[in-house]
Amino acid sequence: MCQQCGTVFAKWVGQCSNCGTWNSLVEQVAENPADKKLTIEKAKTSGKKLDFVKLKTVVPSDAKARLGTSFRDLDTVLGGGILMGSVSLLAGQPGIGKSTLLMQICAAVASGYDVLYVSGEESAGQVKLRASRLGANSERLNFAASTSGNDIAKTIESGEFDLVIVDSIQTLAINEIASAPGTVSQVTNCGNLIIRAAKATDTAVVIVGHVTKEGTLAGPKVLEHLVDVVLNFEGDRYGGFKTVRAVKNRFGSTNEVAMFEMANEGLKEVENPSAALLSERTNTDGSVILATLNGNRPILVEIQALVNASNYGYPKRTASGFDLNRLNLLIAVLEKRTKLKLSDKDVFINVVGGMKLSDSAADLAVAIAIASASAGRKLGEEYVVFGEVGLGGEIRSAFRADQRIAEAKKLGFKHAIGPSTVKDKFVVPVKDLRETLIRFVK
């Protein structure tokens, strides 16, 4: 069975023909069709009428208590804190700081609630070292080492704990299934057991999940449907800012984001990311300040471009923190609409600080940075830039321009180069990419 999409094969193959994933097939015991039919027949007669209630008499979930994480922005991402009875799934690449973040959350919650940290990957001694470094020494913080989904679910059902951390779901297995930990059946059934126990006892549970090489959540997609909240922990594990965003949230918005940086004493919230990202900036050709949005949060980041003569017949395009396909599109627009010659040039783009941009309004800043680097001319220090570039070279509107402008004003910029649809004296309106380069790249 494929561990990514659940497709069943009669024999092992290297690549799943359904989802295209390599080395994802794991051998499992096949179910007898006769037994399956008998089970279905029994299920038809074993049901009973459901107990129901008037919907107007139900107490809303938000009326329940929420557990504060000690991180203001992370509480906002969660919709106000960890809701009692909720099940959250936290995913991130190895070494990015998932265990550090969860231990800091445990330290904050254990000041007033009973917390259990269950690890299937580390011993008590290893976890104790991290807890001592992070100051998690509360009497109400407990630890258990287990890889049994049955035992963990039974412990949650006891109702002794308000918050349970499970690190991680890929290490768990239940006794009734013969397959190895981390397989589709084990992950799905362990998740089901834990979620049922959490809902029955109103216990908040946070489950850690692994990610694939592509950065997506590993395991069956059904796990994401089962849980209430899916959090992605993103960023460069070797430095730069790290972000936590909600991909799914039944109790709040999915547009919020929390930003952290790693210090000796653990993760710290970044209060003013724009100032930190621009603190070491020098105004050279190819350097442009972009007013972007990370979730609902406006941030100013530096876009750097380097344009160099190519030594080979095929020029190189490289982007760090920006979509490479989008970069190739912008280079084509620059060549066609502004007559800038880039067919024999290597183009490199870097988003300073390890940020990854998915904002369409970054187009104009990237285009100006490439033109600036190619011509060896600078953009004035008083400008920030935002706006989407169309295939005709036109400058299109940007989402939440007012927030971008407010952030630029706060950091002392005098003007913004942006779409003509924005009616604000702070913005110098532009309609065409060619006109913009002639006017501002000097």
Salt bridges, closest charged atoms under 4 A:
GLU41 OE2 - LYS44 NZ 3.58
ASP62 OD1 - ARG66 NH2 2.73
ASP73 OD1 - ARG72 NE 3.69
ASP73 OD2 - ARG297 NH1 3.21
ASP114 OD1 - ARG140 NE 3.06
GLU121 OE2 - HIS210 NE2 3.07
GLU122 OE2 - ARG130 NH2 2.56
GLU157 OE1 - LYS154 NZ 3.97
ASP202 OD1 - LYS64 NZ 3.39
GLU224 OE2 - LYS221 NZ 3.25
ASP228 OD2 - LYS199 NZ 2.56
ASP228 OD1 - ARG250 NH1 2.68
GLU234 OE1 - ARG245 NE 3.19
GLU265 OE2 - LYS268 NZ 2.65
GLU271 OE1 - ARG72 NH2 3.28
ASP344 OD1 - LYS345 NZ 3.29
ASP359 OD2 - ARG404 NH1 2.76
ASP363 OD2 - ARG326 NH2 2.34
GLU388 OE2 - ARG326 NH2 3.89
GLU394 OE2 - ARG396 NH2 2.80
GLU407 OE1 - LYS410 NZ 3.28
GLU435 OE2 - ARG439 NH1 3.95
